[in-house]
Amino acid sequence: MPSHAIGIVSLIVLALAIYALYVKRLAGAIRNVYAINAVIALYLNCFVLIAQLFQKVPALKALAPTQTETPFKVAQLIALLVFVVLGIFATRGFRNEQLRTA
């Protein structure tokens, strides 16, 4: 199923983020790797969420029964744009932060 494939890709992306966080301790440029991979993983999960909503919620299913219609594509495009902006903010804001150890 496509959702399973996206889930596997999300796990691979999360593995890179975990490596950056716990092994490299966000040293130097690896901070951007962490921020970008965290945003990508969350986007992939939201991508599947939107697809599931259009399959399961009757009102949304009526708008896009085959998920090739315009409302589905617009919802996915809006989600993509939101996550691109969040990724930009995450990399810019996280670049200058000091890593806090608890």
N, C-alpha and C positions, 0 to 999 in steps of 0.2 A: 504494500500500500504506500502511496506517496507520503502519508503522514509519518510512517515508520522511517522512510528514507530521510525525511527532514529531521526526525528525531535523532537519527544516527549522526547526521552532519552536525546537529546542535551539540551532541555529546563530544564530538571531536573538537569543536570550537571551544567548548567548556574545558576540555583537557588542556588546551593551550593556555587558557586564562588561569587555570589552577597552577600550571607549571610556572607561569610568570609571577603569580602571587606567592606561592609557597617555596618554590625552589630558588628563583631569582630574586625574590623579595622586592619586586618592582624597582630594581636598580636601573637607573638611566632610561634608555629608550624602551626598555621592556614595559614601562608604564603604559605607553601607547598601545602596545600589543595587548595588554590586559584590558584596557578600557575599550578598545575596538572589539575584541573577542567577546567581552561581556555584553556589549550592545548587540552584536550579531546574534549571539545565543538567545537573548531575550526577543529579538525581532523574529527569529525563526519560530519560537514558541508562540508568539502573537500571530504569526502567519497561519499556523495550524489552528489557533483559536478562532480566527476569523473564518477559516474554511469550515470548521466544525459548527460555528454559529449559523452559517448559511445552509448547512445541511440539517441542523436539528431544530432551529427556531422557525415555526411555520410562517411567520410574516416575512422573514428574510428568505426562506426557501421559495416563497411565492415570487419574490423579486428576481431571484436568480436560481432557478431550479437545476441548471446544469453547471453552474459556477463558471460559465463563459460569458455571461451577460455583463452589461456595463456596471450595474450597482456593485457587483462582486469585485470587478477590476478597480473601480474607484475606491472602494474600501481598502483593498490591498495597496493601492498606490498611495493613499493618504497615510497608511501605517508605515510604508517604506519611507516616505518623506519625513515623517515624525522621527523615525529612528535614525535617519541620516543626520538630521539636525541634532538629535540627542548625542549621537556619536561625535559630532564636531565639538559640541559643548563639553563632552566628557574628556576628549583628548586635550582640549585647550585648558580646561579647568584643572585637570588632574596633573598636568605637566609640571606646574609650579608648587603643588602641594607637598608638604613634608610628610613622609610616612610616619605615622604615629604607632608606637608600640605600646601595648597595654600590659 
